[in-house]
């Protein structure tokens, strides 16, 4: 597709499924469901799957990285580049305790994206358990300026590479519904996300309060706030 989103919020979207073998099929299915999510306005979107090797090397498959490069340039399924008017999703198995996504450190992910050609992005949204959580702080201290999570380190590392953006991440568990379901008595469409307040809790709520962290830059300072 080449049409732009008529709402004007994003020109296009790219979903990167990062898989390391633990739950490759499940994460790819979630990425595809997110890609197929029904929206009020057309949003050109595509999925790139990055397969990562075992630790300690843990490098992404070279062929997959080439597909990412092509997608960022607008030379794959969506005929427009990823730029400052686009949204990028990173989806994978998150670990708040290790501050990793698909086994990767945030600095390595930032380097991978920059090396593949990312130069600007309006919003980077992480779909991974506890990506926004500082495991060394209590629930009510997650907005502390010194709080350190996978997301905050990725946000900083991208800035260090000249990519100033906003990053969203959950402090608890999160999953994309691969088929229609419910949160309590509320019906939820496939492609939407359910979350929880803690990574160890099952993601069963839609938009639970104080679970989605937003990281942005203000006068050179990293600001943490609740998206909801």
SEBAKOL-14347 format. One record per atom (N, C-alpha, C): x, y, z. Coordinates in steps of 0.001 Angstrom, whole numbers, plus 524288, in hexadecimal, padded with zeros to 5 digits. Each point is the difference from the previous one (the first is absolute). Example, Ala and Ser with C-alpha at 12.3 -4.5 7.8 and 13.67 -1.06 7.14 Angstrom:
<rs>
833867E9C681E787FC86804A68000080384804B0800007FEA28041A7FD3080334804A68003C7FCFE80442802DA
</rs>
This chain:
<rs>
803477FB4D800007FCB9804B38000080366804E0800007FE20804237FD82802E3804E87FFE67FCDB8048F8021A7FB057FF0B801747FCD88043C8020D801FA8019E8055D7FF56804F98015A80184801CB805287FB5A7FFCC803A580128800418050B7FBF37FFF5803F97FD198052D7FFD07FAF17FFD97FEF57FD03804DA7FF597FF8E8030D8050F801017FD81804827FFC9802D7804F1804AB803A4800928043F7FF057FD018048D8036080029803B57FEF1804787FEC87FC488035F803647FF11804848050E7FD547FE647FF8E7FBF67FCBF8048D7FD407FDF97FF537FF2B7FA2480450800567FD2D7FFDC7FEF27FA5E8002B7FA297FEEC802D67FD398034B800867FA5F7FF41801A97FD7880527800267FAD180001801497FD12804AF803707FB567FE81803AB7FEC78036F803417FB5F7FF4F800097FCFE805207FEF07FAF47FFB47FFFE7FC9B8048C804907FC3B7FF828038480029803BD804907FC938000A7FF437FBEE804437FF4D7FB187FE697FF8E7FBAF803B7805777FDD7800F8801CA80073804D88052A7FE27801847FF587FAB6802B3802157FBEA7FDA47FF307FAC280221805407FD56800D58005E7FD3380469804DC7FD518014C7FF307FA34800F67FB937FDE67FE3C7FF0D7FA688005B7FC927FE50804787FF8A8033B804187FCE67FE7B804877FA3B7FF8C7FE9E7FDFF803D67FD1A7FA827FFE17FE697FF7F802B27FABF8030B7FE217FC4380038802947FAE87FAB0800307FD677FD547FB8F7FFB87FAFC7FFD07FD4A7FBFE803818029D7FFE2800038052C7FC3E8033B802D3800ED805C97FF32804E9801A4800038012C8058A7FF457FEF5801BD7FA63801287FCA77FC407FED9801577FA8F7FA19800737FF377FD087FC7C8026E7FA4C8003C7FF977FDE78050F8025880238801B98045E7FE5C804F5802578014C804987FC6B804977FFD37FD928017E8042E7FC657FC4F8003C7FB5B7FE957FB857FDE87FC6E7FFD97FB8C7FA94801F28018F7FE4B7FEB4804C17FAE7801DF801DC8000C805EA800AA8044D802158020380085805AB800967FFFA802A67FAAC802827FD907FC3B80033802167FAB77FA9D800157FD737FCD37FC028013C7FAD17FF837FD977FBB4802B8803128015D80294804377FC30802A38035C7FCA2803D27FCE37FAF17FFCC800EC7FC6C803937FD5480097805858022C80035803C67FC6E800A48057B801847FC058035D7FD1D7FEEB8048A802517FC4A8038F7FD8F802278023A7FAEA8052E800C17FFDD802858022E7FB598041F7FC307FE0A800D17FFF07FAEA803EA7FC877FDAF8056E80184801E9802EB7FC2A801E98055B800E7801BC8037F7FBEE7FD68802FF801877FC0B803917FC4B7FD868039C7FD878040B800347FADA8000E802C97FD3F8041C802377FAE07FDF38043F7FE458025A802547FAFB7FE9C803017FDD4804A8801407FAED7FFB1802D37FD45804218053D7FE1E7FDEE80417800CC8030F8051C7FDA97FF06801557FCA1804B78019C7FB387FF12801747FC718043C805F07FF9D8003C80227801118049E8059A7FF7D800EC800EF7FB438037B802C27FC257FDFA8016F7FB6D8030F80568800D780262800617FF3F8051E804EF800D0802BE8025B7FAC780196805367FFB27FFA6802C27FB4B8018D800687FF88805E4802387FBB1801B58008E7FEF78059A8043E80377802577FF7580131805138040F802DE802D2804F97FC9B80004804BF8023E80075800E980592800F180026803677FB158003D7FD927FB4D80053803287FB3F7FAEA802E87FF157FBBF7FD187FF877FACC802477FFBD7FEF4803A27FB7E802CF7FF767FBB67FF3C8039A7FBA07FB217FEA37FCE37FDC7803FA7FD997FB777FF287FCA3801C37FD9C7FAD87FCA17FCC27FDC78010D7FD9B7FAF8800FC8043D7FBE4804227FF6E7FCF98018B804087FC3F7FBD1800E57FBDF7FD727FBD17FE497FBD48009F7FC2E7FB6580302802337FECD7FF1D804FC7FBC2802DD8027F80157805CA80082804DE8012180150801B18057B8007C7FF92802C07FABD801217FD317FBCE7FF668024C7FAC57FA4A801417FEE67FC6F7FCA38019F7FA698011C7FF6A7FE75804CD8032D802478009F804A07FF01804A48032A801F7804DD7FD328049C7FFB07FDC78022F8047C7FD277FC6E801927FB7E7FE237FC257FD177FC80801237FB9E7FAE880273801DE7FDE87FE03804507FB20802318021C800C7805A5801B980460801128029A8011680557801C480081803BF7FB62801F27FE067FB99800A3803427FB597FAFA800717FCCD7FBFD7FCFD8016C7FB35800087FCF48005E7FCD77FB0A8033B7FBEC8000F800E07FCD57FB4D7FE327FA65800BD7FC5A7FF36803A57FE137FABC800EF7FA2C7FFF67FEE17FCAA7FF2D803E47FA5A7FFB37FF177FD628055B7FFEA80220803B3802F37FDD38054B8002E803AE803A67FD1A7FDF1802A67FC1780344803307FC89800C2805858020C8019D80072804E0801958050F80229803B97FEEF8047F803F68033B800B0803E17FEF88040D7FDE4800FC805838028D7FD8C803AC7FEE48010E8058A802CD8050D801627FD00803E1801DF802428051B8011F7FD8680259804E38009680514800AB7FE31802A5804B67FA1880039800767FD1E7FE0D7FC137FA4F7FFC9800457FE0D7FA5B80042803607FC6A801927FEA67FA7C80022800027FDE7805967FD907FB7A800A1800097FD3A80503802C57FAC97FF448034F7FEBA803C7802E27FB1A7FFF17FEA97FCE2804DF7FE6E7FB217FF467FF267FC658045E8049B7FC4180054801D47FF06804B8803947FBB98011D7FD0E7FC238036D7FF697FB387FE267FCFD7FC14802D6803757FB4780103800427FE5D804FA8032E7FB7E8014E7FF757FE84805B0802C67FBE8801807FFEF7FE228056080337803B1803617FD5C802B380398802B2803C38034A8017F7FDC08054680440801FC80234801A87FEA78055380165804F9802D87FCB280179803C680126804A68031D804EC7FF2E8033A800A37FB538022F804707FEE7803698052E800857FD17800257FE1F7FB24804D9800417FCE980042804D97FC907FBAB802CF7FFB27FF98804967FC9B801687FE897FA647FD347FC0F7FDF5800EA7FE247FAB07FADA7FF567FD24800597FFCB7FAD27FBA27FEAF7FC9D802027FBE97FC2F7FD857FB797FFF1801E17FB8F7FCDC805B17FED78013180176800A8804EF805537FEEB801B4803EA804347FEB47FE4A804517FDA080389804237FE368001180493803C68049C80213800F68008C804BE8031F7FDFE804AF7FCE17FE108040E8029F7FDDC8048A7FD2D803FB802B87FC88804E280040801B4803FD8028B7FCD9800F17FD007FAE27FFB77FAD280048800A17FCD97FB4B7FB72800C97FC3D7FB4680099802197FB6A800DE7FCB580062805567FD51801A9803F4802F1800A1805337FDAD804077FFE47FBA2804517FD42800E58040F7FF9F7FC007FDFE7FD257FB327FD0D7FBC9800D37FDD17FD0A7FBA17FC6A8036B7FCB47FC81802ED8028C7FC5D803517FD26802DC804457FCF7803C98027A8028F802E98042B7FD688033B7FDD97FB7A802857FB89800C8803347FDB37FBDF7FCA37FE507FB5A7FB0B7FE95801187FC777FE6B7FBC97FDC2804A87FD11800E1804B4802077FE4F804AB7FD277FBFB80362802AA7FE6E7FEB2804D27FC4780369802B2802A28052F8013D7FD83804497FE658021D80531801077FC2E80364803107FAFF7FEBB7FFBE7FC0E80305802DA7FB287FCA3800927FD19800E78042F7FB147FD44800E37FCC28034A803C37FAF9800687FEE07FCAD8032E803687FEF37FD488052F7FEBB7FAF67FFBC7FEE27FD00804BA8022B7FA8A7FF6E802BE7FE438040B801C57FA9F800557FD227FD81804997FCEF7FC0F7FEE07FCDC7FD698040A801FE7FA71800C58013D7FEAA804DE802257FADA801387FBAA7FC8F802277FF3E7FB7D7FD9F7FC3D7FC26801DF8031D7FB67802218016180063804F18031C7FC04802A07FF4B80085805D97FF757FBAD802B27FEFE8001E8059C8042780326802F17FE2D803C58031A80366802E2803878041C803607FD717FF5D8014D7FAFC80407803147FD538009580574802547FBDA8020080278800418053080258801147FFF6805CF800E77FB7080249800907FF86805B1805B980004801B18010A8030780426804F27FFA0802CC7FF3F7FBDA804308027D7FB6F7FF7F7FF037FBC7803B3802038011280579803328040A8008B8023280148805187FCD28041B802EB7FB84801857FDC17FCB3803F08026D7FA737FDEE800C17FD5380235803CD7FAA67FE738011E7FC53802277FBDC7FB277FE34800157FC29801BE7FC207FF58805E97FFFE7FFED8025E804A57FF0C805A280050804E58033F7FEF7804537FD747FEB1804D3802DD7FEEA801BE7FF697FA537FC917FDF97FCA58017E7FF137FA95800B58050B7FCDC7FDE980461801EE800A9805017FD51804A38031B80212802EE7FDD5803AC8049A802C180208803C2801477FB8780255804A280018803998017B7FBC1804937FC3D7FF598017B7FD4D80437804697FC6C7FFC37FE697FA6B7FE997FAF27FF137FF4B7FE2D7FABF7FEB88027C7FE2B7FAD6801BC7FB1D7FFFB802B87FDDC7FB707FD5F7FAF97FE437FE3A7FFF57FB3E7FD537FB757FDC3802367FEF37FA8D7FE507FBBC7FDAA801647FF157FA8B7FE6E804B07FCB47FB40801ED800C77FDFA804477FCC88031580505800C18014680155804E3802D5804E6800F48057A7FFCA7FDAF8027D7FB7680041805397FF747FDBA7FFCE800097FA0B7FBF57FDA07FDB97FF5A800397FA517FF07805957FE3C7FCA5802C2802D27FEC3805787FED3804F98034C7FFFA8034B7FF37803FB804E5802F48006D803D37FE6E7FBB88005B7FAF67FEF7803B77FE267FC117FE8B801D97FA857FAF0800447FEDB7FE58802317FAFC80166805D17FFA67FF25802CF80442801658058E80027805D8800B67FF168032C7FC9880243805A9800497FF4D801857FF497FA4E7FC947FD6F7FCFE800F37FF277FA697FD22803F97FC9C7FE0880424802757FD6D8042A7FD197FA5A7FEFB7FEB47FDA17FC16802867FA877FEB07FF007FCD080189804CE7FDE6804B37FFF77FCDA801E7804617FA537FE867FEFF7FDB27FD0E803887FAB77FE167FF257FD2C7FF6B805327FB317FE417FFC47FCF67FE8F8049A7FF987FA108001D8008F7FDC5804A87FFB37FA55800A97FBA87FEB1803D67FCB47FC547FE8C7FBFC7FDDF803828016E7FA708017A7FF1D7FE9C804F48011C7FAAF801C47FCC27FEDB804DE7FEC17FB10800C17FCF37FE6D8049A803927FE8E804887FE2480110804B9802E07FE68804A97FE677FA84801B27FBC17FDFD7FDD67FE297FAC58013D800197FC8C7FB357FD027FBC3800407FF977FC7B7FB8A7FC848026E7FBD4800E37FE657FB217FCD7801FB7FBAC7FFCC7FBD57FBBE7FB8D7FF927FD6A7FF7C7FC5F7FBA57FC0A8022E7FC24800A87FE7B7FB157FC61801797FBDC7FC3C7FB787FF307FB06801317FFEC7FC207FBEF7FF05800587FE367FA55800BC7FB027FF33800477FDEA7FAB07FAA17FE917FDE87FC2B800038036F7FA8B7FF737FE767FCAE80309803E07FB3B801387FE7A7FCA080320803677FF667FD65805477FFF2803388041B7FF747FE088054B7FD17803DF803568013D80013805067FD4B803908038E803848015A8048E7FED58046C8025E80275801A7804E07FB84800DA803CB7FF1E7FC27803627FB5C8002D803437FB357FF3E7FC9F7FC65803BB800327FB347FFB37FCDC800658030F7FAEC804A6802337FEEB800C58034E7FB62802657FCD07FB957FD7F800017FB748020D7FD417FB6A8049D803057FDC7804217FD317FEAC804C0802657FDE5801357FD907FAB6800F08034F7FC1B801217FE267FABB805817FDB87FFAE800B37FC6F7FC58805337FDFB7FEDE80393804767FE5A804E37FFB480188803C4804127FEB3800B180412804397FC7880003803CF8008C803A680461803137FD6580461801EB8032F803A1803847FE06804017FD5B7FFB080556801607FBFB802E87FE807FF7B80575804F98005E803457FF6C801FA804C280499800F08033C7FEC97FEED805BD8041E800388032B7FF7D7FF7B805AA803A8803E5802917FF8C8008F805228032E803CA802D6805787FDFA80137800CC7FAD97FF8F805107FDBA80169801667FBC47FC13805027FF607FEB8801877FC147FC1F7FE857FA64801757FF987FEEE805137FEB97FAB0801B67FA297FEDB7FFEE7FCD1803FE7FF1E7FA4E7FF507FFE77FE2F7FF287FA647FBC97FD247FF5E7FDEC7FF067FAC67FDA8804FA7FDB48010E800E27FB0A7FDF4804A07FD4F7FA557FF0F7FE7A7FC6D8022B803037FA6B7FF097FF207FCC7804FA7FFA480270804A0800A07FD13804E68001E8013B8035B7FB417FC0F802E17FE41800AC803A37FBAA800AB805788023780497802597FF118014A80538801E97FFB68007A805FA8025D7FC76802F380012800BC805AC8033C804CE801707FE68802A3804308028E804E38018F8059A7FF0E801D180355803EB7FF158056F8000A801D3802F67FB1D7FE497FF887FEA57FB03802C97FB787FDED80311801417FB0E7FE85804247FD37802A0801567FB1880337804F3800C18051F7FF537FFCE803A280448800E68015A802B07FAE4800428053580027801C38030B7FB8580521802AA8015E803CD7FF817FC8C80507802998008F800A6803D77FB8680120804DD8013F800BD803FA7FC0180450803BD801AB801A5803537FC5E80422803C8801277FDAF80575800A4801D9802BD803E77FE4780563800F7804B48032C801CA801B68039F7FCA1804958033F80124804C37FCAE8015B800BF7FBCD7FCFC8047F7FCA9800CB7FF967FC428048F7FB787FFD88027C7FF487FCA6804937FC157FBB27FECB801307FB4A801A77FC747FBA07FF467FB9280063803F87FB2D800527FDFD7FB64800918034E7FCFC7FADB800067FE5E7FE4A804B77FCC37FB4E8009F7FA948019A801CC7FC0D7FDD47FD887FA9F8012A8018E7FC887FB687FE637FB627FFC1802547FC507FBE27FE927FD038017B7FB1B7FFFF7FC8A7FC2F7FC8E800B87FB7F7FA687FECC801B87FF7E7FC06803417FB477FEBB802EF801587FBFA8040C
</rs>
